[in-house]
Amino acid sequence: MSEMQIQNVLQQMRQLTQANGVEGVQGGNQPARVGGADFQNVLRESLRGVNEVQQQASDLQTRFELGDENVSLPQVMVAMSKSSIAFEATNQVRNRLLNAYQEIMRMQV
């Protein structure tokens, strides 16, 4: 994943957390403590947002399979794509955090 793509994913995560009412991440790599938000809260809310997107996609899929006339195939496909992208972004963040943790553990004090 290129640096440009990583920055794009981070920007989308910031937008998601701000849409969910979580403040605390400013532009760049500078964390901020606005309203008591910290990394743990931002991460928790991001994961909740991804879970919510996945549940909505699953619900739309089930409703479509049961023949709900208010749900179309394109709606289901878009929801499933959003869910997949959100999960992949979360997985990439997890990988980056794990790599950072492992690098810190290898440092000699």
C-alpha beads as a LAMMPS data file, in Angstrom:
LAMMPS data file: protein, C-alpha beads

109 atoms
108 bonds

1 atom types
1 bond types

-500.0 500.0 xlo xhi
-500.0 500.0 ylo yhi
-500.0 500.0 zlo zhi

Masses

1 110.0

Atoms # bond

1 1 1 0.000 0.000 0.000
2 1 1 1.530 3.307 -1.040
3 1 1 1.927 6.321 1.216
4 1 1 -0.800 8.137 -0.746
5 1 1 -3.260 5.306 -0.170
6 1 1 -2.394 5.155 3.522
7 1 1 -2.997 8.880 3.894
8 1 1 -6.331 8.462 2.084
9 1 1 -7.374 5.666 4.463
10 1 1 -6.357 7.751 7.487
11 1 1 -8.334 10.702 6.175
12 1 1 -11.401 8.501 5.720
13 1 1 -11.017 7.180 9.263
14 1 1 -10.815 10.732 10.569
15 1 1 -14.001 11.599 8.702
16 1 1 -15.733 8.500 10.075
17 1 1 -14.772 9.308 13.652
18 1 1 -15.844 12.927 13.257
19 1 1 -19.168 11.801 11.776
20 1 1 -19.658 9.568 14.815
21 1 1 -19.111 12.532 17.122
22 1 1 -15.562 11.710 18.182
23 1 1 -13.157 14.622 18.133
24 1 1 -9.487 14.397 18.841
25 1 1 -7.525 13.780 15.660
26 1 1 -6.299 16.810 13.805
27 1 1 -4.668 17.076 10.410
28 1 1 -1.265 15.521 10.053
29 1 1 -0.077 13.144 12.706
30 1 1 -0.800 15.377 15.693
31 1 1 -3.195 13.862 18.248
32 1 1 -5.297 16.282 20.222
33 1 1 -7.165 15.935 23.457
34 1 1 -10.403 17.677 22.610
35 1 1 -13.245 16.793 24.937
36 1 1 -11.227 14.012 26.560
37 1 1 -10.857 11.989 23.368
38 1 1 -7.704 9.926 23.192
39 1 1 -6.303 7.219 20.966
40 1 1 -8.214 4.477 22.754
41 1 1 -11.556 6.234 22.310
42 1 1 -10.869 7.091 18.675
43 1 1 -9.882 3.505 17.948
44 1 1 -12.921 2.128 19.784
45 1 1 -15.308 4.413 17.929
46 1 1 -13.671 3.596 14.592
47 1 1 -14.113 -0.112 15.257
48 1 1 -17.726 0.450 16.255
49 1 1 -18.273 2.366 13.026
50 1 1 -16.799 -0.470 10.960
51 1 1 -18.945 -2.973 12.847
52 1 1 -22.025 -0.848 12.205
53 1 1 -21.274 -0.688 8.463
54 1 1 -20.864 -4.467 8.392
55 1 1 -24.120 -5.025 10.271
56 1 1 -26.003 -2.692 7.930
57 1 1 -24.627 -4.540 4.910
58 1 1 -25.598 -7.881 6.423
59 1 1 -29.080 -6.581 7.212
60 1 1 -29.559 -5.287 3.657
61 1 1 -28.350 -8.604 2.256
62 1 1 -30.778 -10.568 4.435
63 1 1 -33.673 -8.278 3.537
64 1 1 -32.856 -8.622 -0.182
65 1 1 -32.664 -12.413 0.101
66 1 1 -36.058 -12.479 1.821
67 1 1 -37.585 -10.490 -1.040
68 1 1 -37.991 -7.054 0.528
69 1 1 -39.109 -4.785 -2.318
70 1 1 -37.527 -1.721 -0.685
71 1 1 -34.016 -3.163 -1.084
72 1 1 -32.387 -3.377 -4.505
73 1 1 -29.378 -5.379 -5.610
74 1 1 -27.256 -2.251 -6.250
75 1 1 -27.942 -1.082 -2.677
76 1 1 -26.777 -4.433 -1.340
77 1 1 -23.677 -4.457 -3.524
78 1 1 -22.671 -0.911 -2.513
79 1 1 -23.220 -1.717 1.167
80 1 1 -21.158 -4.901 0.866
81 1 1 -18.370 -2.981 -0.904
82 1 1 -18.330 -0.312 1.812
83 1 1 -18.194 -3.044 4.420
84 1 1 -15.313 -4.770 2.669
85 1 1 -13.337 -1.534 2.275
86 1 1 -13.925 -0.560 5.910
87 1 1 -12.736 -3.973 7.075
88 1 1 -9.654 -3.843 4.850
89 1 1 -8.787 -0.365 6.145
90 1 1 -9.176 -1.589 9.718
91 1 1 -6.967 -4.560 8.954
92 1 1 -4.291 -2.277 7.487
93 1 1 -4.371 -0.067 10.595
94 1 1 -4.074 -3.164 12.790
95 1 1 -1.068 -4.332 10.783
96 1 1 0.593 -0.929 11.111
97 1 1 -0.028 -0.847 14.864
98 1 1 1.336 -4.359 15.259
99 1 1 4.458 -3.465 13.265
100 1 1 4.969 -0.342 15.373
101 1 1 4.548 -2.337 18.584
102 1 1 7.026 -4.984 17.419
103 1 1 9.536 -2.308 16.436
104 1 1 9.225 -0.647 19.839
105 1 1 9.717 -3.995 21.557
106 1 1 12.923 -4.566 19.552
107 1 1 14.397 -1.247 20.662
108 1 1 17.228 -1.439 23.152
109 1 1 16.831 0.745 26.181

Bonds

1 1 1 2
2 1 2 3
3 1 3 4
4 1 4 5
5 1 5 6
6 1 6 7
7 1 7 8
8 1 8 9
9 1 9 10
10 1 10 11
11 1 11 12
12 1 12 13
13 1 13 14
14 1 14 15
15 1 15 16
16 1 16 17
17 1 17 18
18 1 18 19
19 1 19 20
20 1 20 21
21 1 21 22
22 1 22 23
23 1 23 24
24 1 24 25
25 1 25 26
26 1 26 27
27 1 27 28
28 1 28 29
29 1 29 30
30 1 30 31
31 1 31 32
32 1 32 33
33 1 33 34
34 1 34 35
35 1 35 36
36 1 36 37
37 1 37 38
38 1 38 39
39 1 39 40
40 1 40 41
41 1 41 42
42 1 42 43
43 1 43 44
44 1 44 45
45 1 45 46
46 1 46 47
47 1 47 48
48 1 48 49
49 1 49 50
50 1 50 51
51 1 51 52
52 1 52 53
53 1 53 54
54 1 54 55
55 1 55 56
56 1 56 57
57 1 57 58
58 1 58 59
59 1 59 60
60 1 60 61
61 1 61 62
62 1 62 63
63 1 63 64
64 1 64 65
65 1 65 66
66 1 66 67
67 1 67 68
68 1 68 69
69 1 69 70
70 1 70 71
71 1 71 72
72 1 72 73
73 1 73 74
74 1 74 75
75 1 75 76
76 1 76 77
77 1 77 78
78 1 78 79
79 1 79 80
80 1 80 81
81 1 81 82
82 1 82 83
83 1 83 84
84 1 84 85
85 1 85 86
86 1 86 87
87 1 87 88
88 1 88 89
89 1 89 90
90 1 90 91
91 1 91 92
92 1 92 93
93 1 93 94
94 1 94 95
95 1 95 96
96 1 96 97
97 1 97 98
98 1 98 99
99 1 99 100
100 1 100 101
101 1 101 102
102 1 102 103
103 1 103 104
104 1 104 105
105 1 105 106
106 1 106 107
107 1 107 108
108 1 108 109
